[in-house]
Amino acid sequence: NHAGSIPPCSWRKGSASLRAGGVHSARGKLMPAVALVVDDSMLIRYTVCRFLEGRGFAVESATNGAEALKILERVQPDLIVTDMLMPKMTGSELITALKKKPSTAKIPIIIVAGRASGFDEKEKRANFAIYKDIDIEGQLEKALDAVMGKSHGQGAGK
């Protein structure tokens, strides 16, 4: 199983680039906001991770919902971005698992889906849904503003 050897998105761990967004820790220090990106497509994971890192997030990634749940045992993200169609555990199954646990039930969720994926537009458990087929970064900017507030965007978001 080579999936376990895939490092998190943060290939620049410890870098000073995590300056834009942040959350206050219990001790009052500004900590980078943490995002978890879940997608079986390496290209989509890379695109979303780079986008979020550019906006000050520390980013973890997983290739499916089961892997995401393992990461959630050690990380409490401020945002989860997930695909819906993945092997082992789908996005819908992941959202069900997240909503069942009090510690993860309130984490904002952004769904990233392909238009042809059969994604159910009626999926209301997520805070925002975007399509990976068109201008993913523009859509992510709008989703972040809606879900996390304008303070997280570095650029002049719409």
Steps between C-alpha positions, in 0.01 A plus 500: 500500500688805374225744603628509859836629382355814341614798707258774605459798270724712715822416323629829641434413865639757738514770237402856575245503219213420738423862582164598354234298679514376852318404813578593857615216717390460862814689601411796277770435239403528135519152350458423129152379413511132402324356195454135407478431125350162402511395134625195313621720212859609560453801270193626689670440838805693383294788357282536809795460740706768322199734495434458873868526596513826305223628727679413822371151576710213626371215282468125550380272222343158455410293194167372638262530792655212698842667483338832601350341812847375603639853460210635707619287793804730532389826334198725564459698175319831464382402151452180299499497118384165362426325174188283492606207279799323657604140562474335845277772648305757300458867585140436602610222740771729637249782561269252677787393727598864567146608589459208746792611720458813714871585456468519119130576444547877478808509271411689179500273192555597137414234243707487181315295237519432129193613305468154348548326836129478574558720807170556673425873502270433795795411724435759771738373769791687340541876529593553135542298180725578204572325172848385411440539125491882493722771654559307821705780660234766435235274648723415798546873568122548515455186711768611749345846531158344561615234745791659687436873455681755286796530739643173369547622143835666432403644165209717405233230501153562364 
